[in-house]
Amino acid sequence: MDAAPRPDRVAELQSEWRRERPDLDPSPQGVIGRMHRVALELTDRLVAVYSEFDLSEGEFDVLATLRRTGAPYERAAGELADHTLVTTGGLTKRVDRLEARGLVERRAEASDARRRIVRLTPAGRDLIDRAFTAHIANEHRLLAEIGAQDARDLEAILTRWLGVLDER
């Protein structure tokens, strides 16, 4: 017979809230608190791989966004900001750092000199291809820890939940 799982920090927090505020039901923390903790743990493990390539999470995001657009691996700066979910100001800082390393280049768009195009350089493409290969291997390792069926079930649940949240 399997022993009961050891209470985790979220279970301890719920127990404390039940004691201190018996008028409230802290059961949502069982899901949301654990999802938050999982997200933080996953971020740490993802960022560790990016750092092997001397990339921050944001820099990896910019390079990956450019790479997945296909040849010629470029986007207008405004589109790039939309696809990386950062402000144009935040994007500018990331692109500045990547440009200084020779991983991207900027140029004015031919039809509108005010619009800037950000393009992956050959060195940037090589780096993101290597970093993305390591990233995907890392994600496979992380999901293997919970098993294929749980990963599929979790993906379906999160897809449904994200759809509901996005509708708002």
Backbone as a ProteinNet text record, in pm:
[ID]
protein_1_A
[PRIMARY]
MDAAPRPDRVAELQSEWRRERPDLDPSPQGVIGRMHRVALELTDRLVAVYSEFDLSEGEFDVLATLRRTGAPYERAAGELADHTLVTTGGLTKRVDRLEARGLVERRAEASDARRRIVRLTPAGRDLIDRAFTAHIANEHRLLAEIGAQDARDLEAILTRWLGVLDER
[TERTIARY]
84.1	0	88.6	57.4	135.5	105.8	209.9	192.4	126.3	53.8	-7.9	101.3	77.8	180.5	207.5	332	371.8	309.5	249.6	189.4	295.5	261	352.6	322.8	396.6	381.6	241.4	183.1	48	-51.9	-39	-128.6	-112.3	10.8	34.9	-31.9	-20.8	-85.2	-236.4	-292.9	-437.6	-479.7	-404.8	-435.6	-431.9	-330.4	-320.1	-438.3	-478.7	-593.1	-722.3	-736.8	-858.4	-866.4	-750.7	-747	-778.6	-715.4	-727.8	-854.9	-904	-1024.9	-1118.8	-1179.1	-1267.5	-1391.3	-1416.2	-1530.1	-1502.1	-1375.8	-1338.1	-1291.5	-1315.8	-1273.3	-1147.1	-1031.5	-906.1	-877	-975.2	-950.6	-895.5	-931.1	-870.5	-717.6	-663	-517.4	-454.3	-531.1	-480	-440.1	-516.4	-485.3	-400	-450.3	-383.7	-249.6	-242.7	-115.4	-12	-53.9	40.8	79.8	-15.8	19.5	121.2	101.1	195.3	333.5	339.2	468.2	532.1	450.4	502.3	558.6	485.5	532.1	666.8	683.5	810.9	923	894.4	995.7	1032.2	931.2	958.2	1040	1006.7	1081.4	1228.4	1255.5	1394.6	1466.5	1397.5	1460.2	1476.2	1384	1396.2	1508.1	1511.4	1612.2	1752.9	1766	1897.4	1952.3	1865.2	1910	1945.2	1863.3	1894.4	2030.8	2058.8	2185.5	2305.4	2287.2	2397	2440.8	2351.8	2380.7	2398.6	2416.5	2435.5	2316.9	2197.4	2074.2	1985.7	1920	1815.3	1687.1	1586.5	1457.4	1402.2	1411.6	1361	1438.9	1569.7	1651.7	1621.9	1606.8	1568.8	1436.3	1341.1	1208.8	1217.7	1298.7	1314.3	1375.3	1484	1549.7	1457.3	1386.5	1295.8	1181.2	1130.6	1021.9	1068.6	1186.8	1240.3	1265.1	1319.2	1353.2	1229.5	1122.8	1004	921.3	957.5	887.1	925.4	1037.9	1085.8	1167.6	1236.9	1324.5	1243.3	1294.4	1430.1	1449.3	1364.9	1380.7	1379.4	1276.3	1265.7	1120.7	1104.8	973.8	992	885.5	884.1	888.5	953.6	971.3	836.9	735.7	604.4	543.8	556.3	507.4	586.5	714	798.7	756.5	726	678.5	547.3	456.7	329.8	350.7	443.3	466.4	547.7	615.9	692.5	622.2	507.6	428.1	504.9	584.5	653.5	622.5	649.2	629.6	739.9	717	820.4	945.5	927.7	1043.1	1124.1	1056.1	1124	1191.6	1126.4	1183.5	1310.5	1308.6	1424.7	1548.6	1534.6	1648.4	1700.4	1609.8	1651.1	1722	1663.7	1722.4	1857.9	1870	2000.1	2107.6	2076.9	2175.4	2208.1	2105.1	2127.3	2205.1	2176.3	2247.1	2394.4	2421	2559.7	2639.4	2570.9	2637	2640.6	2584.1	2584.7	2483	2379.8	2279	2157.7	2132.6	2026	2079.4	2009.6	2040.9	1909.9	1919.5	1803.3	1826.2	1715.3	1722.7	1587.3	1588.3	1463.2	1389.7	1258.3	1177.9	1182.5	1191.4	1205	1088.1	966.9	848.8	820.7	882.9	857.7	981.2	1061.9	1188.8	1168.9	1047	1021.3	1004.5	963.8	946.1	1078.9	1107.4	1231.9	1203.7	1291	1284.1	1397.2	1365.9	1466.5	1484.3	1609.1	1638.4	1743.5	1723.6	1819.7	1942.7	2060.4	2183.5	2214.7	2305.6	2345.3	2394.9	2470	2516.1	2398.5	2298.4	2178.5	2099.7	2090.2	2017.5	2088.4	2219.6	2294.8	2274.1	2282.8	2267	2127.2	2023.1	1887.9	1856.7	1911.9	1889.7	1949.2	2068.3	2129.4	2054.6	2019.2	1948.7	1809.9	1740.3	1605.8	1611.1	1712.8	1729.1	1743.9	1827.1	1845.2	1717.9	1646.5	1521.8	1416.4	1400	1299.4	1338.1	1465.4	1509.9	1479.6	1501.7	1471.8	1322.4	1238.6	1093.9	1049.8	1108.2	1077	1115.1	1232.2	1275.7	1178.6	1139.9	1049.9	915.7	860.6	731.7	744	858.4	877.5	864.5	890.5	879.8	736.6	637.2	497.7	434.6	501.4	448.6	364.8	361	294.7	145.7	77	-68.6	-103.1	-33	-59	-28.3	77	110.9	-0.7	-54	-165	-289.7	-320.6	-437.3	-420.7	-303.2	-277.4	-285.8	-232.9	-241.8	-387.2	-471.2	-613	-681.9	-655.7	-717.2	-671.8	-541.6	-489.5	-536	-547.7	-599.2	-742.2	-823.1	-962.7	-969.9	-892.8	-896.1	-844.9	-736.1	-682.4	-783.6	-856.1	-961.5	-1068.3	-1107.3	-1207.1	-1152.2	-1029.8	-969.8	-950.1	-910.9	-889.7	-1017.9	-1130.7	-1259.6	-1295.5	-1241.4	-1272.7	-1191.7
-118.2	0	124.5	217.7	340.7	433.2	498.9	598.8	722	794.3	918.8	1016.9	1097.4	1193.9	1293.2	1330.6	1428.7	1562.6	1631.5	1762.5	1858.8	1928.3	2027.4	2163.4	2264.1	2398.1	2454.6	2424.1	2474.4	2412.5	2283.2	2217.1	2278.8	2311.6	2376.3	2513.2	2590.3	2721.9	2708.8	2613.4	2592.7	2557.9	2471.7	2432.1	2552.7	2636.1	2756.4	2849.5	2866.4	2953.5	2892.9	2762.3	2699.6	2724.4	2719.3	2745.3	2892.3	2983.3	3126.6	3188.8	3135.9	3190.5	3076.2	3011.1	2898.3	2939.2	3069.1	3118	3118	3097.4	3098.5	2959.9	2929.9	2802.1	2824.1	2780.5	2801.6	2693.2	2613.7	2503.2	2549.3	2668.5	2709.3	2716	2741.5	2745.8	2611.3	2503.9	2372	2363.1	2429.9	2432	2553.4	2670.9	2793.6	2812.8	2786.7	2798	2702.4	2579.7	2482.6	2518.8	2567.9	2610.4	2723.6	2815.2	2926.5	2874.8	2784	2727.1	2648.6	2571.5	2495.9	2593	2701.3	2798.9	2857.7	2890.8	2945.3	2842.6	2718.7	2612.7	2588.2	2584.7	2562.9	2677.2	2799.8	2915.5	2902.5	2865	2847.6	2744.2	2634.5	2527.2	2565.2	2645.1	2691.7	2794.2	2888.3	2994.7	2936.2	2828.4	2764.5	2719.6	2669.7	2627.1	2749.2	2854.3	2975.2	3030.9	3027.4	3084.8	3005.4	2878.5	2800.8	2861.9	2938.2	3003.5	3154.1	3195.2	3336.4	3421.2	3366	3436.7	3452	3565.9	3583.3	3523.8	3512.3	3460.2	3549	3680.6	3774	3769.2	3754.4	3745.1	3616.2	3507.3	3380.7	3398.1	3464.3	3486.5	3564.4	3669.8	3750.4	3665.9	3596.6	3514.9	3403.9	3339.2	3230.6	3283	3400.7	3460.1	3489.2	3544.3	3570.5	3440	3341.4	3215.1	3143.4	3144	3068.5	3140.5	3265.2	3334.6	3278.3	3208.2	3156.8	3262.4	3216.4	3306.5	3424.2	3543.7	3585.1	3612.7	3557.4	3566.5	3711.1	3782.9	3922.6	3959.6	4062.1	4119.8	4268.4	4341.6	4482.1	4484.5	4585.8	4593.4	4586.7	4655.9	4652.1	4512.6	4439.9	4302.1	4213.3	4235.9	4156.2	4176.7	4299.5	4327.8	4252.9	4251.9	4180.4	4030.4	3974	3829.9	3785.9	3879.4	3844.7	3891.1	3954.3	4000.8	4096	4183.5	4287.4	4422.1	4526.6	4661.2	4690.3	4789.1	4825.4	4876	4943.6	4988.7	4871.2	4771.5	4651	4576.9	4575.7	4509.1	4580.4	4712.2	4789.7	4751.3	4736.6	4699.4	4560.5	4468.3	4333.1	4334.3	4403.6	4408.3	4478.4	4582.7	4650.9	4552.3	4472.6	4376.1	4270.4	4221.1	4118.7	4174.7	4298.6	4362.5	4382.5	4422.7	4442.6	4312	4200.3	4068.7	4013.8	4087.6	4043	3934.8	3923	3818.3	3864.7	3995.6	4055.1	4183.2	4229.9	4359.8	4433.7	4566.8	4652.2	4732.3	4759	4846.5	4914	5024.8	5095	5018	5017.7	4953.7	5041.3	4979	5053.1	5148.2	5107.4	5189.1	5295.3	5281.7	5376.5	5379	5481.6	5489.6	5495	5528.5	5532.2	5392.4	5297.9	5159	5086.2	5016.2	4941.6	4792.4	4727.3	4583.4	4520.5	4414.2	4340.8	4206	4175.1	4050.9	3970.2	3839.5	3746	3739.7	3748	3731.6	3581.8	3541.6	3400.4	3350.9	3434.7	3395.7	3380.1	3468.4	3459.1	3333.3	3300.1	3178.5	3054.8	3051.3	2937.8	2924.6	3036.2	3032.3	2987.3	3044.5	3007.2	2863.3	2815.6	2675.1	2582.8	2614.6	2532.8	2547.9	2670.4	2694.9	2631.9	2640.2	2582.9	2430.2	2370.5	2225.1	2184.1	2256.4	2227.8	2256.5	2362.6	2399.8	2290.2	2240.4	2135.5	2007.5	1973.1	1854.2	1872.4	1991.7	2022.3	2007.8	2061.3	2048.5	1902.2	1824.1	1679.8	1615.2	1649.1	1593.5	1634	1761	1808.9	1737.2	1719.2	1650.2	1501.6	1442.4	1300	1270.8	1371.8	1354.3	1326	1367.1	1339	1231.6	1190.1	1084	1138.1	1059.6	1102.5	1126.2	1036.4	1051.6	1174.3	1194.2	1312.9	1440.3	1437.6	1555.1	1584.7	1481.1	1502.4	1553.8	1495.4	1539.7	1684.7	1716.7	1852.6	1951.7	1914.4	2003.1	2030.9	1927.5	1946	2037.5	2015.7	2097.4	2242.9	2263.3	2399.6	2470.2	2395.8	2454.1	2502.9	2418.7	2456.5	2577.6	2575.7	2684.1	2813.8	2806.6	2926.5	2984.1	2897.2	2943.8	3023.1	2973.4	3044.2	3178.8	3179.5	3303.4	3404.1	3356.7	3445.8	3508.1	3441.6	3497	3623.5	3638.9	3755.4	3867.6
0	0	0	-91.3	-102.8	14.3	60.1	166	106.5	189.8	144.1	106.5	2.3	-35.6	76.9	90.7	190.7	154.6	250.5	218.7	164.6	58.7	3.1	65.1	23.1	80.4	56.7	-57.6	-85	12.4	37.7	134	272.9	309	438	444.1	335.2	330.6	342.3	271.4	278.4	420.9	484.9	621.7	715.5	697.4	779.7	756.7	630.3	601.4	655.2	647.6	704.6	854.7	920.5	1064.2	1093.9	1018.4	1046.8	991.6	880.6	818.9	780.5	879.9	850.3	769.7	759.3	681.9	531.4	491.4	349.9	305.9	179.6	121.6	39.6	89.8	16.4	-88.8	-124.9	-218.8	-354.5	-406.8	-534.2	-529.6	-411.4	-399.4	-433.9	-420	-453.3	-599.5	-685.7	-828.6	-862.2	-830.2	-873.3	-803.8	-676.3	-604.6	-659.5	-687.3	-743.5	-886	-965.3	-1101.6	-1097.5	-1006.4	-992.7	-955.1	-860.2	-818.1	-931.9	-1004.7	-1119.1	-1223.3	-1252.4	-1351.5	-1310.1	-1183.9	-1136.4	-1150.6	-1113.2	-1124.4	-1270.6	-1357.9	-1499.5	-1557.4	-1521.1	-1570.8	-1532.3	-1408.3	-1365.4	-1451.3	-1481.7	-1559	-1707.2	-1759.3	-1897.3	-1910.3	-1819.5	-1822.5	-1807.8	-1733.2	-1717.4	-1852.8	-1939.3	-2072.6	-2157.2	-2152.5	-2230.3	-2190.5	-2060.1	-2012.8	-2063.8	-2096.4	-2155.4	-2288.7	-2350.3	-2478.4	-2460.6	-2336	-2300.9	-2347.1	-2328.5	-2364.2	-2242.3	-2232.9	-2133.6	-2191.5	-2108.7	-2156.2	-2267.6	-2250.7	-2350.9	-2480.7	-2470.5	-2591.4	-2667.6	-2594.2	-2657.4	-2731.2	-2666.9	-2724.6	-2855.9	-2858.3	-2980.6	-3092.1	-3062.2	-3164.8	-3214.3	-3123.4	-3161.7	-3247.3	-3213.8	-3291.4	-3433.9	-3447.2	-3581.7	-3657.2	-3589.8	-3656.7	-3708.5	-3630.5	-3672.3	-3779.2	-3813.4	-3921.2	-4057.4	-4064.3	-4192.4	-4264.4	-4367.6	-4443.7	-4496.4	-4487.9	-4452	-4302.2	-4216.1	-4070	-4021.3	-4061.2	-4020.3	-3993	-3912.5	-3882.5	-3857.4	-3882.7	-3842	-3689.7	-3634.5	-3489.5	-3415.6	-3466	-3401.3	-3400.4	-3510.9	-3517.2	-3422.4	-3417.2	-3328.8	-3183.7	-3147.3	-3011.7	-2985.6	-3081.6	-3065.4	-3047.6	-3121.8	-3117.9	-2996.9	-2932.2	-2813	-2686.1	-2700.8	-2587.7	-2496	-2556.2	-2479.4	-2542.7	-2468.9	-2523	-2623.9	-2707.9	-2804.7	-2732.7	-2618.5	-2540.3	-2487.1	-2434.9	-2386.5	-2499.8	-2614.1	-2730.7	-2776.1	-2774.9	-2818.8	-2738.5	-2607.5	-2523.6	-2560.8	-2583.1	-2620.7	-2755.4	-2851.5	-2985.3	-2980.7	-2900.8	-2886.4	-2841.4	-2741.1	-2689.4	-2794.6	-2864.5	-2966.3	-3085.5	-3120.2	-3231.8	-3196.2	-3073.3	-3029.2	-3036.4	-3023.4	-3030.6	-3173.1	-3269.3	-3407.8	-3438.1	-3355.5	-3372.9	-3451.8	-3452.1	-3533.3	-3594.6	-3695.9	-3754.8	-3777.7	-3775.4	-3799.6	-3925.9	-3993.4	-4111.3	-4125.3	-4199.4	-4227.4	-4336.3	-4326.8	-4431.7	-4556.2	-4672.7	-4798.8	-4822.8	-4790.1	-4818.8	-4712.1	-4593.6	-4485.4	-4394.6	-4410	-4336.3	-4185	-4139.6	-3995	-3937.1	-4020.4	-3973.7	-3975.1	-3867	-3855.5	-3871.5	-3946.5	-3967.2	-3886.7	-3814	-3737.7	-3805.6	-3836.5	-3909.7	-3834.4	-3834.4	-3778	-3868.2	-3810.7	-3888.9	-3897.7	-3985.4	-3988	-3851.4	-3780.9	-3646.5	-3551.5	-3563.6	-3480.8	-3511.4	-3639.2	-3678.4	-3623.6	-3635.8	-3583	-3432	-3360.7	-3215.5	-3175.7	-3237.6	-3196.1	-3236.3	-3346.4	-3381.4	-3275.4	-3229.1	-3124.2	-2991.2	-2957	-2831.2	-2832	-2946.2	-2953.1	-2946.8	-3006.5	-2996.8	-2850.3	-2776	-2633.5	-2554.6	-2591	-2524.3	-2539.3	-2661.1	-2683.4	-2610.7	-2611.6	-2537.2	-2388.4	-2336.2	-2196.9	-2168.8	-2256.8	-2237	-2240.3	-2328.6	-2330.9	-2197.8	-2145.4	-2015.9	-1904.8	-1904.5	-1799.2	-1803.4	-1922.7	-1933.1	-1906.2	-1936	-1908.8	-1759.4	-1676.7	-1531.8	-1486.6	-1566.6	-1528	-1615.1	-1719.7	-1805.2	-1920.1	-2027.4	-2151	-2133	-2063.9	-2049.6	-1966	-1854.6	-1773.1	-1851.4	-1931.4	-2012.9	-2112.6	-2178	-2272.8	-2201	-2085.5	-2008.2	-1963.7	-1915.4	-1868.7	-1983.8	-2100.3	-2216.6	-2252.3	-2251.7	-2285	-2183.5	-2057.1	-1951.5	-1964.2	-1980.3	-1989.1	-2115.6	-2225.6	-2349.9	-2330.4	-2267.7	-2242.5	-2149.4	-2041.9	-1944.4	-2005.6	-2080.9	-2145.6	-2243.9	-2314	-2405.4	-2331.9	-2216	-2134	-2087.6	-2038	-1989.1	-2102.5	-2220.4	-2336.1	-2386.8	-2364.4	-2409.6	-2332.9	-2214.5	-2132.9	-2180.4
[MASK]
++++++++++++++++++++++++++++++++++++++++++++++++++++++++++++++++++++++++++++++++++++++++++++++++++++++++++++++++++++++++++++++++++++++++++++++++++++++++++++++++++++++++

